[in-house]
Amino acid sequence: MAISPSAIQLLKEALCNVYWYKRDLRSFLLNCISNRSVINNANWKNDYKRQIVSDIVDELMMEQDKNLGDIRRLLSEVSKMSSFRHLEQLEDGQKKAVKAKNAVHDLREIIKTHDEGLKKEKEIKDLKLSNQEKIKKRKALYVRLDEINSRYTNLVVSKNFQSRGFELEKVLYDIFDLFDLDPKASFRNIGEQIDGAFSLEGTDYLFEAKWQSSYMVNASDLDSFSGKISRKLDNTLGLFLSINGFSDEAIKIYSSGRSSIILMDGIDLLAVLEGKIDMISLIVRKRRHAAQTGNVYFPVSKILDL
């Protein structure tokens, strides 16, 4: 935002009033302006103070970009003036001091308005840049999401059921990684297989995925997973993905007591892959619903009110 003509005019007026003698004015300007040639070019001997001030400020403004530091320093130093005792000692000093005080006050007010405008302009600019960066990141996210979705679609039509489960783990790992969930790949503890783990909002999650072609996941499958979670730290939760869903009995049993598992099915996963909801929001909404109602199965259709 350029310095307004009104601010420049008030600066001139203030400079003419705060210093009665030209020698005092010159001394002040030498301390504020690094471009000494601007000061030396003025006709200090023959011109009146008002003309000298006008010539110096106008010359600075002619190359505003080059002299911006000097101009801002002048505005700042003059606007901070609060004592006018040097004027009060002169003949009719009280009147001179009041006039100088009013001139500085007017300059201070317009600088305040100018600074507020600069701040607002910067906030708008920063918000615009932030939004552009978010859009850019979103585009990159959707490109990557489309790639993962294509891999998942190939799995849906695949007849190789044995390898399909392992490939599904890789798909889920890449989704967790895409949404900065700090995923850990499949790992084996003594006597048990866990498909993976991730972290969200300071909570560690164990993750298990099943793709049963002949039946839904039942309570015994959840019992096995729940046992794995119970052997971990108290704040550990579990996310169980069953592409073909869960039996009503399994959902009822695990929604009737204190459960550490939340459930996710293939429709939930597809909503994430199609960009209808991000993975973080899906998990957070499911966890919040489970905490509030005890129901560990909260389908994406209800989250999105479809």
C-alpha positions, -999 to +999 in steps of 0.1 A: +000+000+000+016+033-011+019+062+013-011+085+008-009+121-003-028+131+028-002+115+051+026+134+032+008+167+035+003+161+073+040+152+076+049+185+060+026+204+083+039+187+114+075+193+104+069+230+099+053+233+134+074+211+156+106+230+149+106+267+150+143+272+140+157+259+107+189+247+125+168+224+148+148+212+118+179+204+099+195+185+128+163+164+131+162+156+094+199+146+094+192+121+121+162+106+102+172+107+065+201+086+053+201+103+018+220+134+029+220+148-006+183+154-003+189+176+027+219+194+013+201+202-020+176+224-001+182+262+000+186+265+038+199+300+036+173+318+015+141+297+015+115+298+042+111+267+064+078+256+048+094+256+014+125+237+026+103+210+042+081+208+010+112+205-013+128+178+009+097+156+013+087+160-024+122+149-035+120+119-013+086+110-027+099+114-063+118+081-058+095+066-032+108+030-036+144+041-031+136+064-002+108+044+014+129+037+046+136+074+051+100+084+045+087+058+070+113+068+095+102+104+092+066+095+096+073+073+126+096+097+145+074+127+140+042+108+150+059+096+183+067+132+194+049+140+227+070+168+243+070+204+229+088+222+257+113+236+232+083+255+217+068+266+250+099+285+258+095+308+228+074+339+225+037+329+224+051+294+231+018+278+244+001+286+211+030+272+191+031+240+212-007+234+208-004+239+171+025+214+169+007+190+191-024+191+169-004+186+138+014+156+152-019+141+164-034+144+130-004+127+114-005+100+141-042+092+133-037+089+096-006+067+101-028+045+124-054+042+096-027+035+071-011+008+093-045-009+098-050-009+061-016-024+056-024-051+082-057-059+066-041-060+031-014-084+044-041-106+061-060-107+028-028-115+009-017-142+034-052-157+033-052-158-005-018-174-006-029-199+021-060-208+000-040-212-031-016-235-013-045-255+001-060-258-034-027-269-048-023-295-021-059-307-026-053-311-063-022-332-056-042-352-030-070-360-054-045-371-081-029-395-056-063-406-044-074-414-079-043-436-083-051-455-051-087-458-061-077-474-095-056-500-076-086-507-053-110-511-083-086-536-098-087-556-066-125-556-066-126-575-099-096-597-091-101-634-087-069-639-068-084-639-034-052-650-016-032-620-027-061-596-026-059-592+012-022-583+011-028-558-017-057-543+003-033-537+032-010-517+008-039-497-004-049-488+032-013-480+041-011-455+012-044-439+023-031-435+058+001-421+045-017-397+022-036-382+051-005-379+073-016-406+097+019-419+103+011-455+092+032-485+101+033-514+077+021-549+085+040-565+113+040-597+133+041-600+171+046-634+188+018-656+178-004-629+162-007-610+129-016-573+129-023-557+096-009-523+105-011-493+128-014-455+126-016-425+148-043-398+150-046-369+174-022-384+199-039-418+199-024-450+185-046-473+164-042-509+155-057-517+121-071-549+107-087-555+073-107-585+061-122-592+027-143-622+032-160-632+000-185-656+016-196-639+048-196-608+069-172-604+098-188-618+130-183-614+167-155-640+169-134-620+144-138-589+165-130-609+197-097-618+182-089-583+173-101-569+206-077-593+224-047-579+204-057-543+215-061-553+251-025-564+253-014-529+243-013-496+262-046-484+277-052-456+252-048-478+221-078-481+199-086-503+169-100-497+135-115-529+119-122-527+082-145-554+067-151-548+030-183-568+031-195-554+064-204-569+098-231-591+111-258-575+131-249-597+160-212-585+160-223-548+159-248-553+187-224-571+210-196-546+205-220-517+209-234-529+242-203-526+264-171-506+267-154-512+233-120-501+220-129-508+184-146-488+157-159-504+125-154-494+089-168-512+058-163-511+021-188-484+015-169-462+040-136-469+022-152-461-012-164-427+001-128-419+010-114-431-023-140-410-042-131-379-022-165-376-005-149-375+029-113-375+040-099-404+061-093-383+092-128-368+093-143-403+088-123-418+117-129-388+140-167-388+134-169-426+140-149-423+172-169-394+184-202-412+177-190-443+195-179-422+225-213-405+227-236-434+219-216-466+224-224-476+188-192-487+172-206-488+137-215-454+122-218-457+084-206-429+061-241-426+047-253-412+081-222-390+085-228-374+051-266-376+055-269-394+022 
